[in-house]
Amino acid sequence: MNLPKVLTDLVAAQNNFDSEAYANCFSETAVVFDEGKTHRGKAEIKSWIAKANGTYKTVMKPLDYSPDQQMLEAEISGTFPGSPLVLKYQLEIADGLIQSLRITD
């Protein structure tokens, strides 16, 4: 699968539980929507993913990517009920960074 570099970096950061590297995949003004909550800016995104990593130890395995729709489908597994799950990551990417991310099932 041919992922944009920023998504390859995002998956690597997630699988290494590296919240700093994860946040660096986003623009300063990026927005993440996950589990009914909105996280704005790199600092909030870093805090959100650090907490999630500490609680759930989630790893990602990309399954499909549609460049036209900027949609990544990935299997996630970790220490959460129902693991593993397949989630959809609807993205807006500009200038090599993620501008927005909406995670849905």
C-alpha positions as CSV (number, residue, x, y, z in Angstrom):
1,M,0.0,0.0,0.0
2,N,1.3,3.4,-1.0
3,L,0.7,5.8,1.9
4,P,1.7,9.5,2.0
5,K,4.8,10.0,4.1
6,V,2.8,11.8,6.9
7,L,0.6,8.7,7.3
8,T,3.6,6.3,7.3
9,D,5.0,8.6,10.1
10,L,1.7,8.6,11.9
11,V,1.4,4.8,11.9
12,A,5.0,4.4,13.1
13,A,4.5,7.0,15.9
14,Q,1.3,5.2,17.0
15,N,3.0,1.8,17.0
16,N,5.9,3.1,19.0
17,F,3.6,5.0,21.5
18,D,5.5,8.2,20.6
19,S,3.0,11.0,21.3
20,E,5.6,13.7,20.3
21,A,6.2,12.2,16.9
22,Y,2.4,11.6,16.5
23,A,1.6,15.2,17.2
24,N,4.3,16.3,14.7
25,C,2.3,14.8,11.9
26,F,-0.3,17.5,12.4
27,S,-0.3,21.2,11.6
28,E,-0.3,23.7,14.5
29,T,-4.0,24.4,13.9
30,A,-5.1,20.8,13.2
31,V,-8.3,19.3,14.6
32,V,-9.0,15.7,15.6
33,F,-12.5,14.3,16.2
34,D,-12.5,11.0,18.1
35,E,-15.1,9.4,20.4
36,G,-17.3,12.5,20.4
37,K,-14.5,14.8,21.4
38,T,-12.6,17.5,19.5
39,H,-8.9,18.1,20.1
40,R,-7.5,21.4,18.6
41,G,-3.9,22.1,17.9
42,K,-0.7,20.1,18.3
43,A,-0.6,20.5,22.1
44,E,-4.1,19.1,22.7
45,I,-3.5,16.3,20.1
46,K,-0.3,15.3,21.8
47,S,-2.0,15.2,25.2
48,W,-5.0,13.2,23.8
49,I,-2.8,10.6,22.1
50,A,-0.4,10.3,25.1
51,K,-3.4,9.6,27.4
52,A,-4.9,7.1,24.9
53,N,-1.6,5.3,24.5
54,G,-1.2,5.0,28.2
55,T,-4.7,3.6,28.6
56,Y,-5.2,1.4,25.6
57,K,-1.7,0.6,24.1
58,T,-3.2,0.9,20.6
59,V,-1.3,-0.3,17.6
60,M,-2.4,0.3,14.0
61,K,-2.2,-1.9,10.9
62,P,-3.2,0.0,7.7
63,L,-5.6,-2.1,5.6
64,D,-6.6,0.3,2.8
65,Y,-6.0,3.9,1.7
66,S,-8.0,5.9,-0.8
67,P,-6.0,9.0,-1.9
68,D,-9.0,10.5,-3.7
69,Q,-11.1,10.4,-0.5
70,Q,-8.1,10.8,1.8
71,M,-9.5,7.9,3.8
72,L,-7.3,5.4,5.7
73,E,-8.9,2.2,6.9
74,A,-6.9,0.5,9.7
75,E,-7.2,-2.3,12.1
76,I,-6.4,-1.2,15.6
77,S,-5.7,-3.5,18.6
78,G,-4.8,-2.9,22.2
79,T,-6.1,-3.2,25.7
80,F,-9.6,-2.0,25.0
81,P,-12.9,-3.9,24.9
82,G,-13.7,-5.3,21.4
83,S,-10.0,-5.3,20.3
84,P,-9.2,-5.5,17.4
85,L,-11.5,-3.1,15.6
86,V,-11.4,-1.7,12.1
87,L,-11.6,2.1,12.0
88,K,-11.8,4.8,9.3
89,Y,-9.5,7.8,9.4
90,Q,-11.0,10.6,7.3
91,L,-8.1,13.1,6.7
92,E,-7.4,16.4,5.3
93,I,-3.7,16.7,4.4
94,A,-2.0,19.8,3.1
95,D,1.7,20.8,2.9
96,G,2.7,17.3,4.1
97,L,0.8,17.7,7.4
98,I,-2.6,16.5,8.7
99,Q,-5.0,19.4,9.0
100,S,-7.9,17.4,10.3
101,L,-8.6,13.8,11.3
102,R,-12.0,12.3,12.0
103,I,-11.9,8.7,13.4
104,T,-15.1,6.6,12.9
105,D,-16.0,2.9,12.8
